[in-house]
Amino acid sequence: MAFLRRTATSAETTQEASQTRVASRLLAAALEGVADRQQRLNVLDLGSGTKGTVDFFAELECPTHLVFADCATFISSQPDPDPENPPSFAQQVSELTRYLNIEPGLELDLILLWDYLHYMNLEQVEMLSCALQPHIHTNTRGYGFGTLHNDQGIKAFHYAIASEAEVFMRPAAAARLPYGHSQQALSENFICLRISRGTLLQEGHLELLLEP
């Protein structure tokens, strides 16, 4: 895998010290079979990338292709639409597709959604679903977080994989995310994958496993 190990900086050491290991009930299901995998594993992380996640995949025996696409940055960088000539849904999907920069024909085995769907309104969630659809195959798995109710906010964290059954969680600067989509709302708008299981973590997050 094309990642070089390096000594952690003091900033990284501070961040790691503030991380909490949280036991996950569904991450192992999303990662099922990767330890014994022989062919290349294709992973999309909707965040900017974390040392914990990179280290986890670097230690696998199978070759791993990691794609990072910071959706929070993409959403915040979008200009206000021109009310007289707003972009069409298809145009916005094309723009998001270019940002994701996933090579044509690449089939994703794992999509780490984390909480990034909650940076988007439901129309943007649907756009992301459309952009990812060409890269979904019968064994694609997704892992992320939702809420029980649309009016229930979701706390902002930075995430990383700690182990096959644990997630690193570190509080983010923002207290709450812009949107708190329920499992039902995500099911209706993120249709490239279906939510097959959901369970509550001790922190109150609704942990989600997604499958085709």
Residue pairs with C-beta under 8 A, 6 or more apart in sequence:
1 57
1 58
1 63
1 64
1 65
1 66
3 54
3 58
3 66
5 58
8 16
8 51
12 51
15 158
15 170
16 51
16 52
18 170
18 171
19 52
19 160
19 168
19 169
19 170
20 168
20 169
20 170
21 162
21 166
21 167
21 168
22 166
22 167
22 168
22 169
22 201
22 202
22 203
23 165
23 166
23 201
23 202
24 165
24 166
24 167
24 201
24 207
25 199
25 201
25 207
26 143
26 197
26 199
26 207
26 208
26 209
27 143
27 161
27 164
27 165
27 166
27 167
27 207
28 164
28 165
29 141
29 197
29 209
30 110
30 141
30 142
30 143
30 209
31 110
31 141
31 164
32 141
34 41
34 60
34 62
34 110
35 60
35 61
35 164
37 60
37 61
37 62
38 62
39 62
40 62
40 63
40 64
40 65
41 57
41 60
41 62
41 63
41 64
41 65
41 109
41 110
42 64
42 65
42 67
42 106
42 107
42 108
42 109
42 110
43 57
43 64
43 65
43 66
43 67
43 108
43 109
43 110
43 111
43 112
44 67
44 69
44 100
44 102
44 108
44 110
44 111
44 112
44 132
44 135
45 53
45 66
45 67
45 68
45 69
45 112
45 114
46 69
46 70
46 71
46 111
46 112
46 113
46 114
46 116
47 68
47 70
47 71
47 72
47 112
47 114
47 116
47 158
47 159
48 68
48 70
48 73
49 66
49 68
50 158
50 159
50 160
50 168
51 160
52 160
52 161
52 162
52 168
53 66
53 112
53 160
53 161
54 66
56 160
56 161
56 162
56 163
57 64
57 66
57 161
58 64
65 106
67 100
67 101
67 102
69 99
69 100
69 101
69 102
71 116
71 119
71 120
71 128
72 116
72 119
74 96
74 99
75 119
75 120
75 124
76 119
81 87
87 95
89 123
89 127
92 124
92 127
93 127
93 130
93 131
96 127
96 128
96 131
97 131
100 131
100 132
102 108
102 135
104 134
106 135
107 135
107 136
107 137
107 140
108 132
108 135
108 136
108 137
108 140
109 137
109 139
109 140
109 141
110 140
110 141
110 142
110 143
111 132
111 140
111 141
111 142
111 143
111 193
111 210
112 142
112 143
112 144
112 159
112 161
113 142
113 143
113 144
113 145
113 208
113 210
114 143
114 144
114 145
114 159
115 144
115 145
115 154
115 156
115 157
115 159
115 177
115 205
116 144
117 125
117 128
117 144
117 146
117 179
117 181
117 186
117 190
118 145
118 146
118 147
118 154
118 177
118 178
118 179
118 180
118 181
119 177
119 178
119 179
120 127
120 128
120 179
121 179
122 179
122 181
122 185
122 189
123 189
125 181
125 186
125 189
125 190
126 189
126 190
126 191
128 190
129 189
129 190
129 191
129 192
129 193
130 192
132 192
133 192
136 192
136 193
136 212
137 212
138 212
139 212
140 193
140 211
140 212
141 209
141 210
141 211
142 193
142 208
142 209
142 210
142 211
143 207
143 208
143 209
143 210
144 208
144 210
145 154
145 205
145 206
145 207
145 208
146 154
146 181
146 182
146 183
146 186
146 195
146 198
146 206
146 208
147 153
147 154
147 180
147 181
147 182
147 183
147 206
148 182
148 183
148 206
149 180
149 182
150 180
150 181
150 182
150 185
151 180
152 180
152 182
153 176
153 177
153 180
154 176
154 177
154 180
154 205
155 171
155 175
155 176
155 177
155 203
155 204
155 205
156 171
156 172
156 173
156 174
156 175
156 176
156 177
157 169
157 170
157 171
157 172
158 169
158 170
158 171
158 172
159 167
159 168
159 169
159 170
160 167
160 168
161 167
161 168
162 168
169 203
181 189
183 195
183 198
183 206
183 208
186 195
186 208
187 194
187 195
190 210
193 210
193 211
193 212
194 210
194 211
194 212
195 208
195 209
195 210
196 209
196 210
196 211
197 208
197 209
198 206
198 207
198 208
198 209
199 206
199 207
200 206
200 207
201 207
